[in-house]
Structure formats: C-alpha cells, structure tokens
C-alpha cells in the first residue's frame, strides 16, 4: 500500500470513528429519535453526504449487520454432522469470548440505545431476520447437503433468542452477564 493510500485509509477510518462517536454521544444525551443525521454530521464536522458515505442510516450506527464472513468465522470448526441447534449453541460462547472489554462496553452502549428506543427495538427484529438469512448462507453443510426449509425456522429462532439476550443485557445496564443471558435464551430452544 502506498503512502497516499495509507493516508486515505487512515483519514477514512478517522472520519468514520468521529461520526460514530459523535452519534453515540448525541443519542445518549438526547435520545435516538431526537437526533437527526444533520446534527450528527455537524457534531462530527462533516457534511451530510459524508455521513451517508460512511453509514447507510443512523440506525446502522447502533445496529450492526454481521457479514457472511463474520458468521463463517463464528461457525468455523463446528462439525457439520452436529444438529443445527448444537452448531449454533457451541459457536456462540467462543465468539463472545473474543469480545474485548472495549468491544463489550461499546456493544452495551449501542444496545442500551436500542433498548431505550421503541422503534429500534422493533427494527432489531428486521435486522435479526436479515442476519438469519446471512447466517443460513454462511452455514457450512456436509458435501452435497443443503439446509432444510425447517432450518430457516431454527436459525431465526436462535437469532431472536440472541436479540432477546442482548436487550435483556442492555435493560440490566450490563449487570447481568451477556454470556449467561445468551445461554438462558438458547436453553428455551433446546429440542426436547
């Protein structure tokens, strides 16, 4: 990478972080629904078009959609001969274990905003359905195998349980451990 490309990358990352930090601060101070994209852009010293070059919407600042690559990394190493339930259940604890203290603090701040905003709580359901589709696409299957139609129901149930755990974590202001809340939510889905 050339010096000019490296400089542009750093500049883009710095601008992205500045917009993100400004938005979170404004959401925490004023409430999500009271803050406009224009206010975020002004607080970050960028134009509104620059905001949109970095974030699709203000919802995307607090709600992050995992990519197929993210899900593939989360599910890596899970034997494909295990049930879908077991693969998902076994994958999440190690993934939560990768969360650094800074990442946990940031995730809790975002989920507190989501939990405090009724429209975002509803929007979380849309994001979990989208994430469920991405997870289904990323899920390794045995050679020649394919996901069954019922698997989409299982995936969406786990996505919903995961979202419920995150909301409970935010509602407790981080006093309850996210790992325990996820396990508790997932236990409801255990096949009987």
Secondary structure, 3 states (H helix, E strand, C coil): CCHHHHHHHHHHHHHHHHHHHHHHHHHHHHCHHHCCHHHHHHHCCCCHHHHHHHCCCCHHHHCCCCCHHHHHHHHCCCCCCCCHHHHHHHHHHHHHHCCCHHHHHHHHHHHHHHHHCHHHHHHHHHHHHHHHHHHHHHCCCCCCCCCCHHHHHHHHHHHHHHHHHHHHHHHCCCCCCHHHHHHHHHHCCCCC
